[in-house]
Amino acid sequence: MYFVDWPLELPVFELVPATSQVVFEGDKFPLECHVTESDDEMNVTWIHNWQMVETDRERGLLLDTRQLPDRTRVTTLVIKQLNVERDSGNWTCHVATALGTSELSVEIVVLSRMTVHCPPEVTNSNRGQYVWPSTIAGMEQMILCIAGAAPGLDRSVVAAARRVCGDAGNWKDADVSQCRYVSKTTQTLEDYLLVCIQAVEKVVLRHIHALLLKKLNVLNR
């Protein structure tokens, strides 16, 4: 089949993970490419640093393809043991059809185990459970809030749990203050408390405004 090199628009075309990843040598790492099945001859390939990737059991590269009920094709690439020199760089999912082509890439940075880092860890609180991945010392990890933003948080702010990996490779306490409580009961109480605080603030502001007006009237006599 002849494939053309025109830009191709697809209802679903995404990578998992979708953003750059900092990972450690020796780890197992999966990549998934989700794309809407446009025709029977659609060709989906993985490319690493401009070279096409094929199943290579000796190297530890495994490819698998499955189709979901909604006609989404999922092409999975598993790297069984990451290598610093061999596996760092851009990994690209390339889609080619008779109507055109499209591709998405994600950068993977593979670090030596000698690099000072914080190990993976799970934290639990009334604002959710968060899984913190291996992180280089001195860096901050950000995970979107599980239950959404806390009431009153500025809408321009991305609501997220944050945690810093200290210089010695020790995790600092997680900051989940921007996140909403997970429990529906607690959410209701939190909403009620916010309404009460806002009502009190209005009363206080009205009182201050009235006092200022009285003082101004006295000074103007």
C-alpha positions, 0 to 999 in steps of 0.5 A, spaced: 500 500 500 502 507 498 502 511 504 502 519 503 506 524 507 501 529 508 499 531 515 494 526 518 488 528 523 486 522 528 480 522 533 485 519 538 492 519 538 496 519 544 502 516 548 502 513 555 506 516 558 505 523 554 511 527 557 518 526 558 520 521 563 527 521 568 528 513 569 533 509 572 537 504 569 535 496 570 528 498 570 522 495 566 519 501 562 513 500 558 510 505 552 503 505 549 501 508 543 493 509 542 491 511 535 484 510 532 484 505 527 482 509 520 483 503 515 485 496 515 492 498 512 494 503 517 501 502 519 504 504 526 511 503 528 516 505 534 522 509 532 528 511 537 533 516 535 531 515 527 531 508 527 525 503 527 524 499 533 522 491 532 522 486 537 529 484 539 528 479 545 536 479 546 536 486 547 529 486 551 525 490 546 518 487 546 512 489 541 505 488 542 498 490 539 491 490 541 485 493 539 480 496 543 472 495 542 472 503 540 476 501 534 482 504 538 489 500 536 494 500 542 501 498 540 505 497 546 513 497 547 516 494 553 523 495 554 525 490 559 531 493 562 533 500 561 540 502 559 543 509 560 547 509 553 542 505 549 535 507 551 536 515 552 533 519 547 526 520 543 521 515 542 516 516 537 510 513 535 509 514 527 502 512 524 502 512 516 495 511 512 493 512 505 490 519 507 497 521 511 502 521 516 502 523 524 507 522 529 508 523 537 514 523 541 516 522 548 523 523 551 526 518 556 532 520 560 536 514 563 540 515 569 545 511 572 543 508 579 549 511 582 545 518 581 543 521 588 535 520 588 529 518 592 526 511 591 519 510 589 514 511 595 507 512 596 503 517 601 496 517 603 492 522 607 485 524 607 487 528 600 488 522 596 494 517 595 500 519 591 505 514 588 512 518 587 516 515 582 524 515 583 526 522 583 533 526 582 536 529 588 534 537 588 528 536 583 520 537 585 515 532 583 508 534 581 502 530 581 495 532 579 490 532 585 486 526 585 479 529 587 480 536 584 482 543 587 481 545 594 475 550 594 477 557 594 484 555 590 485 560 584 483 557 578 489 559 574 493 555 579 494 547 576 492 544 583 497 538 584 500 535 590 508 537 590 514 533 593 521 535 593 527 530 593 532 533 598 539 534 596 541 527 600 536 523 596 531 523 602 523 525 600 521 532 604 513 532 606 508 532 601 504 538 600 497 536 598 494 543 600 492 545 593 488 538 593 480 537 595 479 532 600 477 525 598 471 523 602 465 526 600 462 528 607 469 532 608 468 535 602 461 537 604 463 540 610 469 544 607 464 547 602 460 549 608 466 552 612 468 556 606 461 559 605 461 561 613 468 564 612 466 568 606 459 570 610 463 572 616 468 576 611 462 580 608 459 582 615 466 584 617 468 588 611 461 591 612 462 593 619 469 596 617 466 600 611 461 603 616 466 605 621 470 608 616 464 612 613 463 615 620 470 617 621 470 621 615 463 624 617 466 626 623 472 629 620 468 633 615 464 637 620 
